[in-house]
Amino acid sequence: MEYDIKDAALAAEGKRRIEWAERDMPVVRSIQERFEKEKPFAGKTLATVLHVTAETANLVRALKVGGAQVFLAASNPLSTQDDVAAALVKEYEIPTFAIKGESKEVFFSHIEKLIAQKPQLTMDDGADLVSTVHKSHAELLPQMIGGTEETTTGVIRLRAMARDGALKIPIVAVNDAKTKNLFDNRYGTGQSTLDGIIRATDMLIAGKTVVIAGYGWCGRGLAMRAKGMGAGVIVTEIDPVKALEAAMDGFFVTTMDNAARVGDLFCTVTGNKDIIVERHFKTMKDSAIVCNAGHFDVEINIDDLKKVASGPAREVRDFVQEYMVGKNRIYLLAEGRLVNLAAAEGHPASVMDMSFATQALACEWLTKEKLPPGVHDVPEAIENGIAGLKLASMGISIDELTPEQKKYLESWQEGT
Ligand SMILES: NC(=O)c1ccc[n+]([C@@H]2O[C@H](COP(=O)([O-])OP(=O)(O)OC[C@H]3O[C@@H](n4cnc5c(N)ncnc54)[C@H](O)[C@@H]3O)[C@@H](O)[C@H]2O)c1
């Protein structure tokens, strides 16, 4: 079996971590049990490019049990848990190509390894796999069934491809499912981003001015959690409705130009580029900490930071680089990559349970339906099924519509 991991000797530790996560993933577990009987992916090759974490390990195990020949590569050069990668290869015999800290060249060579398997199905987090297939291996497209996409940035890229008529296969936008973004983006990113920042810096959040760029699902979760820990939170936005929402949620809303002067901690979660640039670094306070939780490392312009800095960065702690800008120290976390995955363990398993249940069922749906090329939403029945399973696992029961209520909601005759 071909693979590329850091150290196979880490497998035992990785297995423990995977089993610990599995405890908190009852929905994926129940899907795995059904997949074991029904084998929905029998005879299919499935290439997955995801953050290589303990939660992902449980997803790919379920897909393998469902009959797929599964291959896994990292969706980010810094997010791989090397012990998990080792366990996937040694304990679960899943060919894995991922090394934490791999170069961009190695990252793409790993994606090429997966493409060489001629997958019929893909699972992406950021659309690097699907866009590479379209750009460099278009000959594979006719035999492909389609794929799924995990994150906002990936869905944006795929919709842009579809608009240009460039997307030749169907993709299910798992990110856009409520069972994904309401929970993973909001509560997962909210908690794990702070977790990454705290692990990297050991800073106290209470009393700090935290600047959050972007008030989408991730930004909302992060702002809510930072406020809960005692920070004064400033939000920057470009969307007037989101800005208004942030203001009415009780946050101070202003431009990055204004916020740059007063923030102690900056975190970008916009999915856009150049949120923090040269002029911002120049006005930041001494000891300002800058990090990103958006998908790509383009939100903080690191070239600009290097340009205004008086010398090279000094590694002062793991994942913390110190730049001198004039007399001020600016600290960049995790090289501007997803701080929650680079400096911590990503989202807790309990929330990934829902995202990955959505992935597994969306992929099954894709194999059953013959969907046309384009970006497709996850069917509501799948979302409701996952929410129902999660509620059951949490011991929560809810009311059911009575026939009269159902009729009332569907009619227009009854009124005042
Ligand atoms: N770290 C993680 O684990 C994790 C998890 C989920 C999503 N993501 C990524 O986080 C990013 C945000 O995801 P989301 O679901 O919150 O997206 P979203 O589209 O819901 O929100 C993004 C927000 O950023 C705002 N924005 C865009 N340009 C801006 C600018 N120049 N200044 C200020 N605000 C700006 C948009 O108006 C929008 O409100 C994406 O890249 C996504 O892929 C990361």
Ligand as a Chemical Component Dictionary entry (heavy atoms), coordinates in Angstrom:
data_LIG
# 
_chem_comp.id                   LIG 
_chem_comp.type                 NON-POLYMER 
_chem_comp.pdbx_formal_charge   0 
_chem_comp.three_letter_code    LIG 
# 
loop_
_chem_comp_atom.comp_id 
_chem_comp_atom.atom_id 
_chem_comp_atom.alt_atom_id 
_chem_comp_atom.type_symbol 
_chem_comp_atom.charge 
_chem_comp_atom.model_Cartn_x 
_chem_comp_atom.model_Cartn_y 
_chem_comp_atom.model_Cartn_z 
_chem_comp_atom.pdbx_ordinal 
LIG N1  N1  N 0  -11.357 27.345 10.679 1  
LIG C1  C1  C 0  -12.252 26.451 10.372 2  
LIG O1  O1  O 0  -12.245 25.339 10.890 3  
LIG C2  C2  C 0  -13.330 26.785 9.410  4  
LIG C3  C3  C 0  -14.575 26.153 9.497  5  
LIG C4  C4  C 0  -15.578 26.516 8.602  6  
LIG C5  C5  C 0  -15.314 27.478 7.632  7  
LIG N2  N2  N 1  -14.061 28.038 7.558  8  
LIG C6  C6  C 0  -13.725 29.080 6.567  9  
LIG O2  O2  O 0  -13.934 30.343 7.201  10 
LIG C7  C7  C 0  -14.269 31.320 6.216  11 
LIG C8  C8  C 0  -15.580 31.988 6.580  12 
LIG O3  O3  O 0  -16.614 31.026 6.552  13 
LIG P1  P1  P 0  -18.134 31.415 6.900  14 
LIG O4  O4  O 0  -18.902 30.152 6.797  15 
LIG O5  O5  O -1 -18.186 32.223 8.131  16 
LIG O6  O6  O 0  -18.447 32.328 5.617  17 
LIG P2  P2  P 0  -19.606 33.418 5.442  18 
LIG O7  O7  O 0  -19.709 33.644 3.988  19 
LIG O8  O8  O 0  -20.806 33.008 6.232  20 
LIG O9  O9  O 0  -18.986 34.708 6.156  21 
LIG C9  C9  C 0  -17.903 35.452 5.669  22 
LIG C10 C10 C 0  -18.175 36.907 6.050  23 
LIG O10 O10 O 0  -17.012 37.687 5.744  24 
LIG C11 C11 C 0  -17.466 38.937 5.237  25 
LIG N3  N3  N 0  -16.390 39.590 4.464  26 
LIG C12 C12 C 0  -15.990 39.362 3.196  27 
LIG N4  N4  N 0  -14.998 40.219 2.853  28 
LIG C13 C13 C 0  -14.751 40.985 3.958  29 
LIG C14 C14 C 0  -13.849 42.045 4.227  30 
LIG N5  N5  N 0  -13.016 42.519 3.301  31 
LIG N6  N6  N 0  -13.869 42.580 5.479  32 
LIG C15 C15 C 0  -14.748 42.164 6.429  33 
LIG N7  N7  N 0  -15.634 41.154 6.208  34 
LIG C16 C16 C 0  -15.637 40.574 4.992  35 
LIG C17 C17 C 0  -18.678 38.580 4.384  36 
LIG O11 O11 O 0  -19.513 39.705 4.186  37 
LIG C18 C18 C 0  -19.337 37.513 5.255  38 
LIG O12 O12 O 0  -20.287 38.047 6.155  39 
LIG C19 C19 C 0  -14.273 30.558 4.890  40 
LIG O13 O13 O 0  -13.010 30.670 4.295  41 
LIG C20 C20 C 0  -14.535 29.131 5.320  42 
LIG O14 O14 O 0  -14.111 28.221 4.336  43 
LIG C21 C21 C 0  -13.088 27.735 8.432  44 
# 
loop_
_chem_comp_bond.comp_id 
_chem_comp_bond.atom_id_1 
_chem_comp_bond.atom_id_2 
_chem_comp_bond.value_order 
_chem_comp_bond.pdbx_ordinal 
LIG N1  C1  SING 1  
LIG C1  O1  DOUB 2  
LIG C1  C2  SING 3  
LIG C2  C3  SING 4  
LIG C2  C21 DOUB 5  
LIG C3  C4  DOUB 6  
LIG C4  C5  SING 7  
LIG C5  N2  DOUB 8  
LIG N2  C6  SING 9  
LIG N2  C21 SING 10 
LIG C6  O2  SING 11 
LIG C6  C20 SING 12 
LIG O2  C7  SING 13 
LIG C7  C8  SING 14 
LIG C7  C19 SING 15 
LIG C8  O3  SING 16 
LIG O3  P1  SING 17 
LIG P1  O4  DOUB 18 
LIG P1  O5  SING 19 
LIG P1  O6  SING 20 
LIG O6  P2  SING 21 
LIG P2  O7  DOUB 22 
LIG P2  O8  SING 23 
LIG P2  O9  SING 24 
LIG O9  C9  SING 25 
LIG C9  C10 SING 26 
LIG C10 O10 SING 27 
LIG C10 C18 SING 28 
LIG O10 C11 SING 29 
LIG C11 N3  SING 30 
LIG C11 C17 SING 31 
LIG N3  C12 SING 32 
LIG N3  C16 SING 33 
LIG C12 N4  DOUB 34 
LIG N4  C13 SING 35 
LIG C13 C14 SING 36 
LIG C13 C16 DOUB 37 
LIG C14 N5  SING 38 
LIG C14 N6  DOUB 39 
LIG N6  C15 SING 40 
LIG C15 N7  DOUB 41 
LIG N7  C16 SING 42 
LIG C17 O11 SING 43 
LIG C17 C18 SING 44 
LIG C18 O12 SING 45 
LIG C19 O13 SING 46 
LIG C19 C20 SING 47 
LIG C20 O14 SING 48 
# 
